[in-house]
């Protein structure tokens, strides 16, 4: 009887763990929803993001915006890439880019990170509405 009750207890605990972990996503590439991510260089010919990471050294990067998972488009002809210091909440830099309103997958070249730190990078509509955002860490060489 004791063995059977231990088995059922273990089964209940296992089921609880499985259910509580079901919302976790352990893979960067399979996250659902719109994404903003970074790469050292984007190859148009191969549609490939080269040097994809969340930690980089100072310099220029490409910011990628992918709205395809949610079947959305930018809906605007101008997007601002806004860099905000996570520690202070102050805007570091904002870069403006012309876009097609129907675009759902866009790359923004030459976004410069001039100092080390942790930053929130947001793609903004002209009225300041956040399209998508992500965090990045810039480290010293």
N, CA, C and O atoms as CSV, one atom per row, in Angstrom:
chain,resi,resn,atom,element,x,y,z
A,1,UNK,N,N,0.827,-1.195,0.000
A,1,UNK,CA,C,0.000,0.000,0.000
A,1,UNK,C,C,0.865,1.251,0.000
A,1,UNK,O,O,0.577,2.215,-0.709
A,2,UNK,N,N,1.946,1.228,0.814
A,2,UNK,CA,C,2.827,2.392,0.894
A,2,UNK,C,C,3.523,2.643,-0.444
A,2,UNK,O,O,3.689,3.791,-0.855
A,3,UNK,N,N,3.927,1.573,-1.118
A,3,UNK,CA,C,4.579,1.697,-2.420
A,3,UNK,C,C,3.626,2.315,-3.434
A,3,UNK,O,O,4.018,3.165,-4.233
A,4,UNK,N,N,2.375,1.880,-3.390
A,4,UNK,CA,C,1.379,2.401,-4.317
A,4,UNK,C,C,1.114,3.887,-4.058
A,4,UNK,O,O,0.988,4.655,-5.012
A,5,UNK,N,N,1.029,4.303,-2.811
A,5,UNK,CA,C,0.792,5.716,-2.509
A,5,UNK,C,C,2.008,6.561,-2.885
A,5,UNK,O,O,1.844,7.694,-3.339
A,6,UNK,N,N,3.217,6.040,-2.708
A,6,UNK,CA,C,4.424,6.763,-3.145
A,6,UNK,C,C,4.436,6.933,-4.661
A,6,UNK,O,O,4.838,7.975,-5.179
A,7,UNK,N,N,3.990,5.894,-5.359
A,7,UNK,CA,C,3.927,5.966,-6.817
A,7,UNK,C,C,2.964,7.069,-7.251
A,7,UNK,O,O,3.293,7.877,-8.119
A,8,UNK,N,N,1.778,7.100,-6.649
A,8,UNK,CA,C,0.790,8.121,-7.006
A,8,UNK,C,C,1.274,9.526,-6.639
A,8,UNK,O,O,1.024,10.483,-7.372
A,9,UNK,N,N,1.958,9.644,-5.520
A,9,UNK,CA,C,2.521,10.936,-5.122
A,9,UNK,C,C,3.564,11.395,-6.137
A,9,UNK,O,O,3.579,12.559,-6.537
A,10,UNK,N,N,4.432,10.482,-6.550
A,10,UNK,CA,C,5.449,10.810,-7.557
A,10,UNK,C,C,4.800,11.178,-8.882
A,10,UNK,O,O,5.260,12.090,-9.569
A,11,UNK,N,N,3.742,10.479,-9.241
A,11,UNK,CA,C,3.020,10.759,-10.477
A,11,UNK,C,C,2.389,12.150,-10.438
A,11,UNK,O,O,2.457,12.889,-11.420
A,12,UNK,N,N,1.786,12.504,-9.328
A,12,UNK,CA,C,1.162,13.825,-9.178
A,12,UNK,C,C,2.220,14.924,-9.223
A,12,UNK,O,O,2.014,15.950,-9.872
A,13,UNK,N,N,3.332,14.727,-8.552
A,13,UNK,CA,C,4.416,15.720,-8.572
A,13,UNK,C,C,4.964,15.876,-9.979
A,13,UNK,O,O,5.203,16.995,-10.433
A,14,UNK,N,N,5.166,14.757,-10.677
A,14,UNK,CA,C,5.676,14.811,-12.053
A,14,UNK,C,C,4.712,15.563,-12.963
A,14,UNK,O,O,5.129,16.397,-13.767
A,15,UNK,N,N,3.428,15.265,-12.834
A,15,UNK,CA,C,2.427,15.949,-13.656
A,15,UNK,C,C,2.429,17.445,-13.366
A,15,UNK,O,O,2.326,18.258,-14.285
A,16,UNK,N,N,2.545,17.809,-12.095
A,16,UNK,CA,C,2.607,19.228,-11.727
A,16,UNK,C,C,3.820,19.921,-12.309
A,16,UNK,O,O,3.723,21.047,-12.796
A,17,UNK,N,N,4.967,19.254,-12.262
A,17,UNK,CA,C,6.182,19.839,-12.838
A,17,UNK,C,C,6.057,20.013,-14.341
A,17,UNK,O,O,6.444,21.048,-14.884
A,18,UNK,N,N,5.526,19.018,-15.007
A,18,UNK,CA,C,5.362,19.102,-16.459
A,18,UNK,C,C,4.428,20.244,-16.821
A,18,UNK,O,O,4.712,21.011,-17.741
A,19,UNK,N,N,3.319,20.365,-16.108
A,19,UNK,CA,C,2.368,21.439,-16.401
A,19,UNK,C,C,2.959,22.810,-16.104
A,19,UNK,O,O,2.713,23.757,-16.851
A,20,UNK,N,N,3.722,22.936,-15.041
A,20,UNK,CA,C,4.289,24.240,-14.692
A,20,UNK,C,C,5.402,24.641,-15.634
A,20,UNK,O,O,5.656,25.832,-15.812
A,21,UNK,N,N,6.072,23.683,-16.240
A,21,UNK,CA,C,7.172,23.986,-17.161
A,21,UNK,C,C,6.710,24.095,-18.602
A,21,UNK,O,O,7.514,24.433,-19.470
A,22,UNK,N,N,5.455,23.822,-18.886
A,22,UNK,CA,C,4.998,23.801,-20.268
A,22,UNK,C,C,5.050,25.167,-20.931
A,22,UNK,O,O,5.085,25.242,-22.159
A,23,UNK,N,N,5.057,26.254,-20.156
A,23,UNK,CA,C,5.124,27.592,-20.739
A,23,UNK,C,C,6.543,28.025,-21.039
A,23,UNK,O,O,6.740,29.022,-21.733
A,24,UNK,N,N,7.536,27.312,-20.540
A,24,UNK,CA,C,8.920,27.683,-20.803
A,24,UNK,C,C,9.283,27.357,-22.238
A,24,UNK,O,O,8.797,26.383,-22.812
A,25,UNK,N,N,10.142,28.185,-22.807
A,25,UNK,CA,C,10.628,27.953,-24.155
A,25,UNK,C,C,12.142,27.996,-24.084
A,25,UNK,O,O,12.719,29.042,-23.787
A,26,UNK,N,N,12.781,26.893,-24.349
A,26,UNK,CA,C,14.217,26.795,-24.171
A,26,UNK,C,C,14.998,27.085,-25.443
A,26,UNK,O,O,16.227,27.012,-25.435
A,27,UNK,N,N,14.326,27.409,-26.524
A,27,UNK,CA,C,15.007,27.632,-27.793
A,27,UNK,C,C,14.757,29.054,-28.274
A,27,UNK,O,O,13.608,29.485,-28.375
A,28,UNK,N,N,15.842,29.791,-28.576
A,28,UNK,CA,C,15.698,31.157,-29.077
A,28,UNK,C,C,14.952,31.177,-30.403
A,28,UNK,O,O,14.167,32.091,-30.654
A,29,UNK,N,N,15.182,30.196,-31.246
A,29,UNK,CA,C,14.646,30.216,-32.594
A,29,UNK,C,C,13.176,29.876,-32.700
A,29,UNK,O,O,12.571,30.157,-33.735
A,30,UNK,N,N,12.576,29.292,-31.699
A,30,UNK,CA,C,11.200,28.854,-31.842
A,30,UNK,C,C,10.231,29.658,-30.984
A,30,UNK,O,O,9.105,29.217,-30.753
A,31,UNK,N,N,10.642,30.814,-30.514
A,31,UNK,CA,C,9.753,31.627,-29.696
A,31,UNK,C,C,8.593,32.128,-30.550
A,31,UNK,O,O,8.781,32.517,-31.703
A,32,UNK,N,N,7.392,32.114,-29.972
A,32,UNK,CA,C,6.215,32.569,-30.695
A,32,UNK,C,C,6.110,34.076,-30.568
A,32,UNK,O,O,6.591,34.673,-29.605
A,33,UNK,N,N,5.473,34.677,-31.558
A,33,UNK,CA,C,5.262,36.111,-31.518
A,33,UNK,C,C,6.314,36.875,-32.296
A,33,UNK,O,O,7.309,36.314,-32.754
A,34,UNK,N,N,6.072,38.161,-32.433
A,34,UNK,CA,C,6.997,39.038,-33.149
A,34,UNK,C,C,8.324,39.115,-32.419
A,34,UNK,O,O,8.384,38.967,-31.199
A,35,UNK,N,N,9.402,39.352,-33.186
A,35,UNK,CA,C,10.741,39.349,-32.596
A,35,UNK,C,C,11.562,40.531,-33.090
A,35,UNK,O,O,11.421,40.976,-34.229
A,36,UNK,N,N,12.416,41.023,-32.218
A,36,UNK,CA,C,13.482,41.947,-32.568
A,36,UNK,C,C,14.751,41.256,-32.096
A,36,UNK,O,O,14.861,40.867,-30.934
A,37,UNK,N,N,15.707,41.105,-33.003
A,37,UNK,CA,C,16.959,40.463,-32.635
A,37,UNK,C,C,18.106,41.130,-33.376
A,37,UNK,O,O,17.891,42.023,-34.195
A,38,UNK,N,N,19.321,40.694,-33.085
A,38,UNK,CA,C,20.514,41.398,-33.534
A,38,UNK,C,C,21.434,40.456,-34.293
A,38,UNK,O,O,21.456,39.251,-34.044
A,39,UNK,N,N,22.197,41.028,-35.228
A,39,UNK,CA,C,23.245,40.266,-35.895
A,39,UNK,C,C,24.348,41.220,-36.325
A,39,UNK,O,O,24.145,42.427,-36.459
A,40,UNK,N,N,25.509,40.644,-36.534
A,40,UNK,CA,C,26.648,41.450,-36.966
A,40,UNK,C,C,26.472,41.897,-38.405
A,40,UNK,O,O,26.914,42.980,-38.789
A,41,UNK,N,N,25.824,41.055,-39.197
A,41,UNK,CA,C,25.626,41.369,-40.610
A,41,UNK,C,C,24.444,40.569,-41.127
A,41,UNK,O,O,24.229,39.428,-40.717
A,42,UNK,N,N,23.673,41.175,-42.037
A,42,UNK,CA,C,22.553,40.470,-42.658
A,42,UNK,C,C,22.855,40.271,-44.129
A,42,UNK,O,O,23.163,41.233,-44.834
A,43,UNK,N,N,22.773,39.039,-44.601
A,43,UNK,CA,C,22.984,38.714,-46.005
A,43,UNK,C,C,21.631,38.662,-46.708
A,43,UNK,O,O,20.831,37.760,-46.459
A,44,UNK,N,N,21.378,39.634,-47.588
A,44,UNK,CA,C,20.114,39.685,-48.323
A,44,UNK,C,C,19.999,38.483,-49.254
A,44,UNK,O,O,18.937,37.870,-49.362
A,45,UNK,N,N,21.105,38.149,-49.927
A,45,UNK,CA,C,21.101,37.057,-50.897
A,45,UNK,C,C,20.707,35.727,-50.256
A,45,UNK,O,O,19.953,34.948,-50.839
A,46,UNK,N,N,21.213,35.479,-49.076
A,46,UNK,CA,C,20.953,34.203,-48.395
A,46,UNK,C,C,19.836,34.308,-47.359
A,46,UNK,O,O,19.446,33.305,-46.763
A,47,UNK,N,N,19.320,35.521,-47.144
A,47,UNK,CA,C,18.350,35.771,-46.074
A,47,UNK,C,C,18.863,35.155,-44.779
A,47,UNK,O,O,18.196,34.344,-44.136
A,48,UNK,N,N,20.084,35.577,-44.420
A,48,UNK,CA,C,20.764,34.985,-43.276
A,48,UNK,C,C,21.311,36.060,-42.346
A,48,UNK,O,O,21.959,37.011,-42.783
A,49,UNK,N,N,21.043,35.894,-41.079
A,49,UNK,CA,C,21.544,36.786,-40.033
A,49,UNK,C,C,22.851,36.190,-39.519
A,49,UNK,O,O,22.843,35.147,-38.866
A,50,UNK,N,N,23.956,36.836,-39.806
A,50,UNK,CA,C,25.276,36.327,-39.433
A,50,UNK,C,C,25.711,36.927,-38.104
A,50,UNK,O,O,25.611,38.138,-37.906
A,51,UNK,N,N,26.189,36.095,-37.201
A,51,UNK,CA,C,26.648,36.583,-35.902
A,51,UNK,C,C,25.508,36.936,-34.973
A,51,UNK,O,O,25.553,37.970,-34.306
A,52,UNK,N,N,24.487,36.097,-34.915
A,52,UNK,CA,C,23.316,36.345,-34.068
A,52,UNK,C,C,23.654,36.022,-32.614
A,52,UNK,O,O,24.123,34.926,-32.306
A,53,UNK,N,N,23.411,36.991,-31.720
A,53,UNK,CA,C,23.688,36.805,-30.289
A,53,UNK,C,C,22.908,37.850,-29.499
A,53,UNK,O,O,22.133,38.619,-30.067
A,54,UNK,N,N,23.118,37.870,-28.195
A,54,UNK,CA,C,22.534,38.907,-27.337
A,54,UNK,C,C,23.610,39.709,-26.636
A,54,UNK,O,O,23.307,40.610,-25.854
A,55,UNK,N,N,24.876,39.384,-26.913
A,55,UNK,CA,C,25.994,40.084,-26.288
A,55,UNK,C,C,27.026,40.373,-27.379
A,55,UNK,O,O,27.464,39.471,-28.093
A,56,UNK,N,N,27.404,41.647,-27.493
A,56,UNK,CA,C,28.336,42.084,-28.534
A,56,UNK,C,C,29.323,43.087,-27.955
A,56,UNK,O,O,29.138,43.600,-26.852
A,57,UNK,N,N,30.382,43.356,-28.728
A,57,UNK,CA,C,31.282,44.455,-28.385
A,57,UNK,C,C,30.762,45.720,-29.061
A,57,UNK,O,O,29.888,45.654,-29.926
A,58,UNK,N,N,31.297,46.866,-28.666
A,58,UNK,CA,C,30.861,48.156,-29.205
A,58,UNK,C,C,31.040,48.192,-30.718
A,58,UNK,O,O,31.963,47.590,-31.267
A,59,UNK,N,N,30.138,48.910,-31.376
A,59,UNK,CA,C,30.211,49.059,-32.823
A,59,UNK,C,C,28.831,49.047,-33.440
A,59,UNK,O,O,27.823,49.183,-32.747
A,60,UNK,N,N,28.796,48.882,-34.759
A,60,UNK,CA,C,27.543,48.895,-35.507
A,60,UNK,C,C,27.008,47.476,-35.676
A,60,UNK,O,O,27.760,46.542,-35.951
A,61,UNK,N,N,25.702,47.335,-35.508
A,61,UNK,CA,C,25.023,46.055,-35.671
A,61,UNK,C,C,23.825,46.226,-36.593
A,61,UNK,O,O,23.431,47.343,-36.927
A,62,UNK,N,N,23.259,45.102,-36.995
A,62,UNK,CA,C,22.011,45.096,-37.733
A,62,UNK,C,C,20.904,44.663,-36.780
A,62,UNK,O,O,21.041,43.669,-36.066
A,63,UNK,N,N,19.815,45.411,-36.775
A,63,UNK,CA,C,18.645,45.077,-35.961
A,63,UNK,C,C,17.609,44.464,-36.900
A,63,UNK,O,O,17.250,45.052,-37.920
A,64,UNK,N,N,17.139,43.284,-36.539
A,64,UNK,CA,C,16.152,42.564,-37.338
A,64,UNK,C,C,14.789,42.654,-36.648
A,64,UNK,O,O,14.694,42.515,-35.428
A,65,UNK,N,N,13.745,42.886,-37.427
A,65,UNK,CA,C,12.375,42.889,-36.909
A,65,UNK,C,C,11.577,41.885,-37.732
A,65,UNK,O,O,11.476,42.003,-38.953
A,66,UNK,N,N,11.016,40.902,-37.048
A,66,UNK,CA,C,10.247,39.848,-37.708
A,66,UNK,C,C,8.842,39.798,-37.106
A,66,UNK,O,O,8.652,39.362,-35.970
A,67,UNK,N,N,7.863,40.252,-37.891
A,67,UNK,CA,C,6.469,40.275,-37.448
A,67,UNK,C,C,5.660,39.125,-38.044
A,67,UNK,O,O,4.466,38.995,-37.776
A,68,UNK,N,N,6.316,38.289,-38.854
A,68,UNK,CA,C,5.608,37.204,-39.544
A,68,UNK,C,C,4.910,36.219,-38.614
A,68,UNK,O,O,3.818,35.759,-38.949
A,69,UNK,N,N,5.490,35.868,-37.452
A,69,UNK,CA,C,4.794,34.895,-36.594
A,69,UNK,C,C,3.387,35.340,-36.175
A,69,UNK,O,O,2.513,34.503,-35.950
A,70,UNK,N,N,3.173,36.644,-36.071
A,70,UNK,CA,C,1.853,37.162,-35.677
A,70,UNK,C,C,1.043,37.637,-36.880
A,70,UNK,O,O,-0.046,38.192,-36.732
A,71,UNK,N,N,1.598,37.409,-38.083
A,71,UNK,CA,C,0.932,37.823,-39.320
A,71,UNK,C,C,0.584,39.309,-39.304
A,71,UNK,O,O,-0.508,39.706,-39.711
A,72,UNK,N,N,1.530,40.129,-38.825
A,72,UNK,CA,C,1.364,41.580,-38.768
A,72,UNK,C,C,2.296,42.235,-39.778
A,72,UNK,O,O,3.233,41.610,-40.275
A,73,UNK,N,N,2.026,43.500,-40.072
A,73,UNK,CA,C,2.929,44.319,-40.878
A,73,UNK,C,C,3.274,45.569,-40.079
A,73,UNK,O,O,2.639,45.871,-39.068
A,74,UNK,N,N,4.289,46.291,-40.547
A,74,UNK,CA,C,4.692,47.511,-39.843
A,74,UNK,C,C,3.569,48.539,-39.828
A,74,UNK,O,O,3.313,49.169,-38.802
A,75,UNK,N,N,2.902,48.710,-40.958
A,75,UNK,CA,C,1.788,49.647,-41.025
A,75,UNK,C,C,2.192,51.108,-41.077
A,75,UNK,O,O,1.334,51.991,-41.042
A,76,UNK,N,N,3.494,51.374,-41.160
A,76,UNK,CA,C,3.993,52.752,-41.214
A,76,UNK,C,C,5.147,52.829,-42.214
A,76,UNK,O,O,5.779,51.821,-42.532
A,77,UNK,N,N,5.408,54.037,-42.701
A,77,UNK,CA,C,6.491,54.219,-43.668
A,77,UNK,C,C,7.787,54.692,-43.018
A,77,UNK,O,O,8.788,54.905,-43.703
A,78,UNK,N,N,7.769,54.855,-41.702
A,78,UNK,CA,C,8.986,55.223,-40.973
A,78,UNK,C,C,9.005,54.487,-39.640
A,78,UNK,O,O,8.003,54.435,-38.927
A,79,UNK,N,N,10.169,53.918,-39.317
A,79,UNK,CA,C,10.366,53.236,-38.036
A,79,UNK,C,C,11.581,53.848,-37.365
A,79,UNK,O,O,12.585,54.134,-38.016
A,80,UNK,N,N,11.482,54.044,-36.066
A,80,UNK,CA,C,12.623,54.533,-35.288
A,80,UNK,C,C,13.144,53.388,-34.436
A,80,UNK,O,O,12.376,52.709,-33.753
A,81,UNK,N,N,14.450,53.180,-34.481
A,81,UNK,CA,C,15.095,52.209,-33.605
A,81,UNK,C,C,15.630,52.999,-32.423
A,81,UNK,O,O,16.534,53.822,-32.564
A,82,UNK,N,N,15.064,52.738,-31.264
A,82,UNK,CA,C,15.360,53.482,-30.048
A,82,UNK,C,C,16.186,52.616,-29.106
A,82,UNK,O,O,15.828,51.470,-28.830
A,83,UNK,N,N,17.294,53.168,-28.614
A,83,UNK,CA,C,18.170,52.465,-27.674
A,83,UNK,C,C,18.071,53.163,-26.325
A,83,UNK,O,O,18.377,54.350,-26.207
A,84,UNK,N,N,17.641,52.417,-25.303
A,84,UNK,CA,C,17.463,52.957,-23.956
A,84,UNK,C,C,18.349,52.202,-22.980
A,84,UNK,O,O,18.382,50.972,-22.983
A,85,UNK,N,N,19.069,52.943,-22.142
A,85,UNK,CA,C,19.910,52.347,-21.108
A,85,UNK,C,C,19.004,51.706,-20.061
A,85,UNK,O,O,18.144,52.376,-19.489
A,86,UNK,N,N,19.192,50.412,-19.808
A,86,UNK,CA,C,18.340,49.718,-18.834
A,86,UNK,C,C,18.559,50.208,-17.411
A,86,UNK,O,O,17.632,50.206,-16.601
A,87,UNK,N,N,19.775,50.627,-17.107
A,87,UNK,CA,C,20.097,51.052,-15.740
A,87,UNK,C,C,19.462,52.402,-15.412
A,87,UNK,O,O,18.866,52.567,-14.348
A,88,UNK,N,N,19.590,53.363,-16.322
A,88,UNK,CA,C,19.115,54.724,-16.049
A,88,UNK,C,C,17.731,55.020,-16.632
A,88,UNK,O,O,17.045,55.934,-16.174
A,89,UNK,N,N,17.323,54.249,-17.638
A,89,UNK,CA,C,16.061,54.515,-18.313
A,89,UNK,C,C,16.149,55.644,-19.321
A,89,UNK,O,O,15.140,56.034,-19.908
A,90,UNK,N,N,17.352,56.175,-19.527
A,90,UNK,CA,C,17.532,57.287,-20.461
A,90,UNK,C,C,17.780,56.776,-21.877
A,90,UNK,O,O,18.419,55.745,-22.086
A,91,UNK,N,N,17.255,57.531,-22.843
A,91,UNK,CA,C,17.460,57.193,-24.247
A,91,UNK,C,C,18.904,57.498,-24.622
A,91,UNK,O,O,19.389,58.610,-24.412
A,92,UNK,N,N,19.579,56.509,-25.174
A,92,UNK,CA,C,20.963,56.661,-25.634
A,92,UNK,C,C,21.005,57.261,-27.033
A,92,UNK,O,O,21.765,58.188,-27.310
A,93,UNK,N,N,20.165,56.705,-27.911
A,93,UNK,CA,C,20.197,57.101,-29.321
A,93,UNK,C,C,18.906,56.640,-29.980
A,93,UNK,O,O,18.290,55.663,-29.555
A,94,UNK,N,N,18.506,57.358,-31.025
A,94,UNK,CA,C,17.364,56.958,-31.842
A,94,UNK,C,C,17.756,57.109,-33.303
A,94,UNK,O,O,18.264,58.152,-33.715
A,95,UNK,N,N,17.518,56.061,-34.082
A,95,UNK,CA,C,17.844,56.055,-35.507
A,95,UNK,C,C,16.549,55.945,-36.299
A,95,UNK,O,O,15.714,55.090,-36.004
A,96,UNK,N,N,16.371,56.801,-37.302
A,96,UNK,CA,C,15.179,56.759,-38.143
A,96,UNK,C,C,15.437,56.010,-39.436
A,96,UNK,O,O,16.506,56.145,-40.031
A,97,UNK,N,N,14.465,55.220,-39.877
A,97,UNK,CA,C,14.573,54.447,-41.113
A,97,UNK,C,C,13.263,54.529,-41.878
A,97,UNK,O,O,12.183,54.496,-41.289
A,98,UNK,N,N,13.369,54.637,-43.204
A,98,UNK,CA,C,12.185,54.559,-44.053
A,98,UNK,C,C,11.865,53.092,-44.291
A,98,UNK,O,O,12.765,52.270,-44.466
A,99,UNK,N,N,10.574,52.768,-44.297
A,99,UNK,CA,C,10.134,51.386,-44.480
A,99,UNK,C,C,8.912,51.349,-45.388
A,99,UNK,O,O,8.349,52.384,-45.744
A,100,UNK,N,N,8.521,50.151,-45.747
A,100,UNK,CA,C,7.264,49.938,-46.467
A,100,UNK,C,C,6.200,49.550,-45.439
A,100,UNK,O,O,6.450,48.664,-44.622
A,101,UNK,N,N,5.041,50.171,-45.451
A,101,UNK,CA,C,3.989,49.813,-44.492
A,101,UNK,C,C,3.601,48.334,-44.543
A,101,UNK,O,O,3.176,47.773,-43.533
A,102,UNK,N,N,3.743,47.698,-45.708
A,102,UNK,CA,C,3.356,46.288,-45.855
A,102,UNK,C,C,4.440,45.316,-45.391
A,102,UNK,O,O,4.227,44.104,-45.411
A,103,UNK,N,N,5.608,45.832,-44.972
A,103,UNK,CA,C,6.721,44.961,-44.581
A,103,UNK,C,C,6.409,44.211,-43.285
A,103,UNK,O,O,5.837,44.761,-42.344
A,104,UNK,N,N,6.804,42.936,-43.271
A,104,UNK,CA,C,6.635,42.121,-42.060
A,104,UNK,C,C,7.962,41.534,-41.577
A,104,UNK,O,O,8.019,40.887,-40.532
A,105,UNK,N,N,9.026,41.764,-42.346
A,105,UNK,CA,C,10.363,41.260,-42.005
A,105,UNK,C,C,11.358,42.292,-42.519
A,105,UNK,O,O,11.498,42.469,-43.729
A,106,UNK,N,N,12.048,42.972,-41.613
A,106,UNK,CA,C,12.875,44.123,-41.993
A,106,UNK,C,C,14.205,44.070,-41.264
A,106,UNK,O,O,14.293,43.601,-40.129
A,107,UNK,N,N,15.240,44.559,-41.936
A,107,UNK,CA,C,16.533,44.709,-41.265
A,107,UNK,C,C,16.924,46.179,-41.276
A,107,UNK,O,O,16.655,46.898,-42.239
A,108,UNK,N,N,17.558,46.617,-40.199
A,108,UNK,CA,C,18.005,47.996,-40.042
A,108,UNK,C,C,19.515,47.963,-39.823
A,108,UNK,O,O,19.994,47.575,-38.758
A,109,UNK,N,N,20.249,48.375,-40.842
A,109,UNK,CA,C,21.718,48.341,-40.808
A,109,UNK,C,C,22.307,49.500,-40.024
A,109,UNK,O,O,21.683,50.545,-39.841
A,110,UNK,N,N,23.523,49.278,-39.572
A,110,UNK,CA,C,24.369,50.341,-39.030
A,110,UNK,C,C,23.774,51.033,-37.795
A,110,UNK,O,O,23.846,52.254,-37.660
A,111,UNK,N,N,23.193,50.238,-36.909
A,111,UNK,CA,C,22.720,50.772,-35.629
A,111,UNK,C,C,23.916,50.730,-34.689
A,111,UNK,O,O,24.441,49.659,-34.382
A,112,UNK,N,N,24.341,51.907,-34.237
A,112,UNK,CA,C,25.603,52.009,-33.495
A,112,UNK,C,C,25.402,51.948,-31.983
A,112,UNK,O,O,24.541,52.620,-31.414
A,113,UNK,N,N,26.230,51.115,-31.360
A,113,UNK,CA,C,26.301,51.006,-29.908
A,113,UNK,C,C,27.689,51.495,-29.513
A,113,UNK,O,O,28.682,50.801,-29.727
A,114,UNK,N,N,27.755,52.696,-28.934
A,114,UNK,CA,C,29.033,53.373,-28.719
A,114,UNK,C,C,29.654,53.127,-27.353
A,114,UNK,O,O,30.809,53.489,-27.131
A,115,UNK,N,N,28.910,52.518,-26.433
A,115,UNK,CA,C,29.490,52.243,-25.115
A,115,UNK,C,C,28.930,50.929,-24.584
A,115,UNK,O,O,27.917,50.421,-25.063
A,116,UNK,N,N,29.618,50.399,-23.586
A,116,UNK,CA,C,29.170,49.133,-23.004
A,116,UNK,C,C,28.006,49.379,-22.045
A,116,UNK,O,O,27.827,50.483,-21.532
A,117,UNK,N,N,27.233,48.345,-21.819
A,117,UNK,CA,C,26.092,48.409,-20.921
A,117,UNK,C,C,24.989,47.486,-21.386
A,117,UNK,O,O,25.138,46.766,-22.373
A,118,UNK,N,N,23.880,47.514,-20.666
A,118,UNK,CA,C,22.698,46.736,-21.039
A,118,UNK,C,C,21.637,47.709,-21.524
A,118,UNK,O,O,21.362,48.722,-20.880
A,119,UNK,N,N,21.045,47.387,-22.669
A,119,UNK,CA,C,20.123,48.303,-23.323
A,119,UNK,C,C,18.854,47.589,-23.763
A,119,UNK,O,O,18.858,46.392,-24.054
A,120,UNK,N,N,17.758,48.361,-23.804
A,120,UNK,CA,C,16.526,47.905,-24.442
A,120,UNK,C,C,16.498,48.578,-25.806
A,120,UNK,O,O,16.643,49.795,-25.916
A,121,UNK,N,N,16.310,47.776,-26.834
A,121,UNK,CA,C,16.211,48.284,-28.194
A,121,UNK,C,C,14.769,48.072,-28.647
A,121,UNK,O,O,14.245,46.960,-28.593
A,122,UNK,N,N,14.139,49.157,-29.092
A,122,UNK,CA,C,12.733,49.096,-29.496
A,122,UNK,C,C,12.569,49.626,-30.905
A,122,UNK,O,O,13.207,50.604,-31.295
A,123,UNK,N,N,11.707,48.970,-31.663
A,123,UNK,CA,C,11.269,49.489,-32.954
A,123,UNK,C,C,9.985,50.258,-32.673
A,123,UNK,O,O,9.018,49.703,-32.150
A,124,UNK,N,N,9.984,51.544,-33.026
A,124,UNK,CA,C,8.857,52.424,-32.705
A,124,UNK,C,C,8.192,52.955,-33.962
A,124,UNK,O,O,8.855,53.217,-34.966
A,125,UNK,N,N,6.879,53.109,-33.899
A,125,UNK,CA,C,6.155,53.832,-34.937
A,125,UNK,C,C,6.419,55.319,-34.719
A,125,UNK,O,O,6.879,55.700,-33.642
A,126,UNK,N,N,6.143,56.173,-35.709
A,126,UNK,CA,C,6.386,57.612,-35.544
A,126,UNK,C,C,5.682,58.230,-34.336
A,126,UNK,O,O,6.168,59.212,-33.776
A,127,UNK,N,N,4.542,57.664,-33.930
A,127,UNK,CA,C,3.831,58.206,-32.765
A,127,UNK,C,C,4.376,57.680,-31.434
A,127,UNK,O,O,3.854,58.020,-30.373
A,128,UNK,N,N,5.429,56.850,-31.489
A,128,UNK,CA,C,6.052,56.329,-30.278
A,128,UNK,C,C,5.553,54.964,-29.835
A,128,UNK,O,O,6.060,54.407,-28.862
A,129,UNK,N,N,4.567,54.417,-30.535
A,129,UNK,CA,C,4.054,53.086,-30.210
A,129,UNK,C,C,5.139,52.039,-30.445
A,129,UNK,O,O,5.781,52.024,-31.495
A,130,UNK,N,N,5.334,51.171,-29.466
A,130,UNK,CA,C,6.335,50.110,-29.598
A,130,UNK,C,C,5.789,49.003,-30.494
A,130,UNK,O,O,4.711,48.460,-30.252
A,131,UNK,N,N,6.554,48.683,-31.531
A,131,UNK,CA,C,6.207,47.573,-32.416
A,131,UNK,C,C,6.703,46.274,-31.790
A,131,UNK,O,O,5.953,45.306,-31.661
A,132,UNK,N,N,7.972,46.269,-31.404
A,132,UNK,CA,C,8.609,45.112,-30.772
A,132,UNK,C,C,9.906,45.586,-30.131
A,132,UNK,O,O,10.487,46.575,-30.578
A,133,UNK,N,N,10.368,44.901,-29.093
A,133,UNK,CA,C,11.621,45.293,-28.447
A,133,UNK,C,C,12.338,44.064,-27.899
A,133,UNK,O,O,11.772,42.975,-27.810
A,134,UNK,N,N,13.598,44.274,-27.536
A,134,UNK,CA,C,14.422,43.218,-26.959
A,134,UNK,C,C,15.567,43.880,-26.210
A,134,UNK,O,O,15.776,45.088,-26.320
A,135,UNK,N,N,16.301,43.088,-25.453
A,135,UNK,CA,C,17.448,43.607,-24.708
A,135,UNK,C,C,18.742,43.090,-25.307
A,135,UNK,O,O,18.788,42.018,-25.911
A,136,UNK,N,N,19.799,43.884,-25.122
A,136,UNK,CA,C,21.121,43.536,-25.626
A,136,UNK,C,C,22.153,43.986,-24.604
A,136,UNK,O,O,21.944,44.959,-23.879
A,137,UNK,N,N,23.260,43.273,-24.556
A,137,UNK,CA,C,24.373,43.679,-23.710
A,137,UNK,C,C,25.573,43.974,-24.597
A,137,UNK,O,O,25.955,43.164,-25.441
A,138,UNK,N,N,26.159,45.148,-24.392
A,138,UNK,CA,C,27.368,45.554,-25.105
A,138,UNK,C,C,28.510,45.501,-24.102
A,138,UNK,O,O,28.433,46.086,-23.022
A,139,UNK,N,N,29.567,44.792,-24.473
A,139,UNK,CA,C,30.703,44.612,-23.566
A,139,UNK,C,C,31.948,45.267,-24.151
A,139,UNK,O,O,32.028,45.512,-25.355
A,140,UNK,N,N,32.923,45.548,-23.280
A,140,UNK,CA,C,34.213,46.059,-23.737
A,140,UNK,C,C,34.959,44.931,-24.430
A,140,UNK,O,O,34.771,43.756,-24.115
A,141,UNK,N,N,35.804,45.305,-25.374
A,141,UNK,CA,C,36.584,44.292,-26.098
A,141,UNK,C,C,37.595,43.626,-25.219
A,141,UNK,O,O,38.331,42.752,-25.676
